[in-house]
Amino acid sequence: MGNGADPADRRRRDVFLSHASPDKEQYVRPFAEELARRGISFWLDEAEIDWGDSITRKINEGLSLSRYVVVFLSPDFMGRQWPEAELAAALNRENSDGETVVLPVVIGDARSVLARYPLLRDKLYLDGRKGPSFLADRLEKLLRSENVPPHSLHPRRPAATDWRTYSNRRFGYSLDVPSWWPPGEESTTGDGASLYAGNPDIDIRVYGAINHSWTDPFPTLREPNARLDQIRLDDGSEASVIVAKRNGIVTYHVVLLAGDLIINFYAQVSPAFFDAHESTLHRIGRSMRVDNTFRTASRAP
């Protein structure tokens, strides 16, 4: 996605996941993780609504930016204000647009669940108890059959040549980044940039610093369960890579020490994102390089 793309287009999702909170752990999160592995983007409340956000505004935004709404219908769904409001809004959009929007997934006894929602009785539904892989297979087939353009924040990998180069003038380093990632902004100090925009739960960036005698180049090692390895970069240099997992977050940190410089490629992502794109993160890290003329030059901010 280029720099000139519509900002709303960067936030689009293939599917909105409407559900009751009691169904989240057993059914919804496993389905979301399976979608992430397949490169299918989704809107899930816990990943999109931050402290202090207007719940109504965020849900309305999610519904309007999502191609489909998967509704997890269960005994816990019935009678709950927010899930039923989401279903009503999705059905209204479906009737107005004349296109399929609502994709029902039934958990439990279908007869008793559907008795409450007469407008869903003529729709083919899927049994949520068949598991996330079954549901994801059907959704993936639907997206392919309708040639729905992917709006994934976990995109499928295009051709190997479809990469761009980020170059930093202040510290004279560069690295290669997937061109299909929505690019972020340059830092105000000019030391680096965000490499992935549009999702507050995905923090991927690169930044440089002066390697002072008091600098700790490996702060990520303080994380519990952190693992340190050495890797060889594409230009033959060696760098350190640290992987740490804590509280449902994976930290991936490549540190290149080059003269008096420290160049950092840093990512904090969900386990599902990391599993789906570990090889991409490795490739970005290995592409780090520094112009030799910058290794000992003075760099004022």
C-alpha positions in Angstrom: 0.0 0.0 0.0 1.5 3.3 -1.0 1.8 6.5 0.9 -1.0 8.0 -1.1 -3.6 5.4 -0.1 -6.8 6.4 1.5 -6.2 6.2 5.3 -9.6 4.5 5.8 -8.5 1.8 3.3 -5.6 0.9 5.6 -8.1 0.2 8.4 -10.4 -2.0 6.5 -11.1 -5.5 7.7 -12.3 -8.6 5.9 -14.6 -9.5 8.8 -16.0 -8.1 12.0 -16.3 -10.7 14.9 -19.6 -10.1 16.8 -20.0 -12.2 19.9 -20.8 -12.3 23.6 -18.0 -12.1 26.0 -18.5 -15.6 27.6 -17.8 -17.1 24.1 -14.6 -15.2 23.5 -12.1 -17.5 25.1 -13.3 -20.8 23.7 -14.6 -19.8 20.3 -13.7 -16.3 19.2 -10.0 -15.9 20.1 -9.0 -19.3 18.5 -10.9 -18.3 15.3 -9.2 -14.9 15.3 -5.8 -16.5 15.7 -6.5 -18.9 12.8 -7.6 -15.9 10.6 -4.3 -14.1 11.4 -2.3 -17.2 10.4 -4.1 -17.2 7.0 -3.7 -13.4 6.3 -7.4 -12.6 6.8 -8.0 -9.4 8.7 -10.6 -9.0 11.4 -12.1 -6.5 13.8 -12.1 -7.8 17.4 -13.2 -5.5 20.2 -10.3 -6.2 22.6 -7.8 -5.3 19.9 -9.6 -2.2 18.7 -11.1 -0.4 21.7 -8.7 1.4 24.0 -9.2 2.9 27.4 -11.4 6.0 27.1 -12.6 5.3 23.6 -16.3 5.7 22.7 -17.5 2.1 22.5 -20.4 3.2 20.2 -18.2 5.1 17.8 -15.5 2.3 17.6 -18.1 -0.4 17.0 -19.8 1.7 14.3 -16.5 2.3 12.7 -15.6 -1.4 12.8 -18.9 -2.5 11.3 -18.7 0.1 8.5 -15.1 -0.9 7.6 -15.6 -4.7 7.6 -16.8 -6.6 4.5 -18.5 -9.3 6.5 -19.9 -9.7 10.0 -19.4 -13.1 11.6 -22.0 -13.5 14.3 -21.4 -16.1 17.0 -24.9 -16.9 18.1 -25.2 -18.7 21.4 -27.3 -18.8 24.5 -25.0 -16.2 26.0 -25.4 -13.9 22.9 -29.2 -13.7 23.3 -30.4 -10.7 25.2 -27.0 -8.9 25.4 -27.2 -5.3 24.4 -24.0 -4.8 22.4 -24.0 -8.1 20.4 -27.6 -7.7 19.4 -27.1 -4.1 18.5 -24.2 -5.2 16.2 -26.4 -7.9 14.6 -29.2 -5.4 14.0 -26.8 -2.9 12.4 -25.3 -5.6 10.2 -28.7 -6.8 9.1 -29.8 -3.3 8.3 -26.7 -2.8 6.1 -27.3 -6.1 4.4 -30.9 -5.1 3.6 -29.9 -1.6 2.4 -27.0 -2.7 0.2 -28.6 -5.9 -1.1 -25.4 -7.9 -0.4 -24.6 -10.6 2.0 -23.0 -9.2 5.2 -24.1 -11.4 8.1 -22.4 -14.8 8.4 -24.0 -16.8 11.3 -22.1 -19.2 13.4 -24.3 -21.1 15.9 -23.0 -22.4 19.2 -25.3 -24.9 20.9 -28.9 -25.8 19.9 -29.6 -24.0 16.6 -33.4 -24.3 17.0 -33.5 -22.4 20.3 -31.0 -19.8 19.2 -32.5 -19.0 15.8 -36.0 -18.9 17.3 -35.0 -15.5 18.7 -33.8 -14.1 15.4 -36.4 -14.8 12.6 -34.5 -12.8 10.0 -31.6 -15.4 10.2 -33.7 -18.5 9.7 -33.3 -18.6 6.0 -29.5 -18.2 6.2 -27.1 -21.1 6.0 -25.3 -21.2 9.3 -22.1 -23.0 10.4 -21.7 -25.0 13.6 -19.1 -23.2 15.8 -18.3 -26.4 17.6 -16.5 -27.7 14.4 -13.6 -25.5 15.3 -11.6 -22.5 14.0 -10.0 -24.2 11.1 -13.3 -25.3 9.7 -14.8 -21.8 10.0 -11.6 -20.2 8.5 -11.7 -22.6 5.6 -15.2 -21.5 4.7 -14.5 -17.8 5.1 -11.4 -18.1 3.0 -13.3 -19.9 0.3 -16.0 -17.2 0.4 -13.4 -14.4 0.1 -11.8 -16.1 -2.9 -15.1 -16.8 -4.7 -16.2 -13.2 -4.5 -12.7 -11.8 -5.3 -12.9 -9.6 -2.2 -9.8 -7.4 -2.2 -7.7 -8.2 0.8 -7.5 -5.5 3.5 -5.5 -7.7 5.8 -3.3 -6.3 8.6 -1.7 -9.7 8.4 -1.3 -9.8 4.6 -0.4 -12.8 2.5 3.2 -12.5 1.2 3.3 -11.2 -2.4 6.3 -11.8 -4.8 9.7 -11.7 -3.2 10.6 -8.6 -5.2 7.7 -6.6 -3.7 9.8 -4.8 -1.1 10.8 -1.2 -0.5 13.9 0.2 1.2 13.8 2.5 4.2 16.9 4.7 4.5 17.8 6.9 7.5 19.8 10.0 6.7 20.8 10.9 10.2 22.5 7.6 11.0 23.2 6.4 7.5 21.5 3.0 7.8 18.9 1.2 5.7 16.8 -2.0 5.6 14.2 -3.6 3.4 10.5 -3.7 4.3 7.5 -5.3 2.7 5.9 -2.8 0.4 2.5 -4.2 1.2 2.9 -3.1 4.9 1.2 0.3 5.5 4.1 2.6 6.2 4.3 4.6 9.4 5.8 8.0 10.1 9.4 9.2 10.6 10.2 9.9 14.2 10.4 13.5 15.3 14.1 13.2 16.1 15.0 11.7 12.8 16.5 8.5 14.3 14.1 6.1 12.6 10.5 5.4 11.7 7.5 3.2 12.4 7.4 0.5 9.7 3.8 -0.6 10.2 0.8 1.8 10.6 -2.9 1.3 11.1 -3.0 -1.1 14.1 -2.1 0.0 17.6 -1.5 -3.6 18.6 1.3 -3.9 16.1 4.5 -2.0 17.0 7.2 -2.5 14.4 9.9 0.2 14.0 13.6 0.8 13.4 15.7 3.4 15.1 19.4 4.4 15.6 21.4 5.7 18.5 24.9 6.6 19.6 26.6 3.7 21.4 27.8 5.6 24.5 29.8 3.7 27.1 26.9 3.8 29.5 24.4 2.6 26.9 22.8 -0.9 27.4 22.4 -2.2 23.8 20.3 -5.1 24.9 17.4 -3.8 27.1 15.1 -6.5 25.8 17.2 -9.1 27.6 15.7 -7.9 30.9 12.4 -9.5 29.8 11.6 -12.9 31.4 12.3 -15.8 29.1 14.3 -13.7 26.7 16.5 -15.6 24.3 19.6 -14.2 22.6 21.1 -15.5 19.4 23.6 -14.2 16.8 22.7 -13.9 13.2 24.7 -13.1 10.0 23.3 -10.2 8.0 23.0 -10.1 4.2 26.1 -7.9 4.0 28.2 -10.3 6.1 28.0 -8.4 9.4 26.9 -10.0 12.6 24.0 -8.8 14.8 22.2 -10.0 17.9 18.5 -11.1 17.9 16.5 -11.3 21.0 13.1 -12.9 21.3 11.0 -12.6 24.4 7.4 -13.6 25.2 5.4 -12.1 28.0 1.7 -11.5 28.7 0.5 -12.6 25.3 3.1 -10.3 23.5 6.1 -11.4 21.5 9.1 -9.0 21.3 11.5 -9.4 18.4 14.6 -7.2 18.6 17.6 -7.2 16.2 20.6 -5.1 17.4 23.4 -4.1 15.1 26.5 -2.6 16.7 28.3 -0.7 14.0 31.2 1.4 15.2 29.7 4.0 17.6 26.2 3.3 16.4 23.4 1.0 17.6 20.8 0.2 15.0 17.6 -1.5 16.3 14.9 -3.3 14.4 12.1 -3.8 17.0 8.7 -5.5 16.9 6.1 -6.1 19.6 3.2 -8.2 18.1 0.7 -10.8 19.1 1.8 -14.5 19.0 -0.5 -15.1 16.1 1.1 -12.3 14.0 4.6 -13.5 15.0 3.8 -17.1 14.0 2.5 -16.0 10.7 5.3 -13.6 9.8 8.4 -14.8 11.7 10.2 -15.4 8.4 9.4 -11.8 7.2 10.7 -10.3 10.5 13.9 -12.4 10.1 14.3 -11.1 6.5 13.9 -7.5 7.5 16.4 -7.9 10.3 19.0 -9.5 8.1 18.7 -6.7 5.6 20.0 -4.1 8.0 23.1 -2.3 6.8 25.1 0.8 7.6 27.1 3.1 5.3 30.7 2.9 6.5 31.1 6.6 6.3 28.6 7.0 9.1 30.0 4.6 11.6 32.2 7.2 13.3 30.7 10.5 12.0 29.2 13.1 14.2 25.4 13.1 14.1 23.6 16.1 15.7 19.8 15.7 16.2 
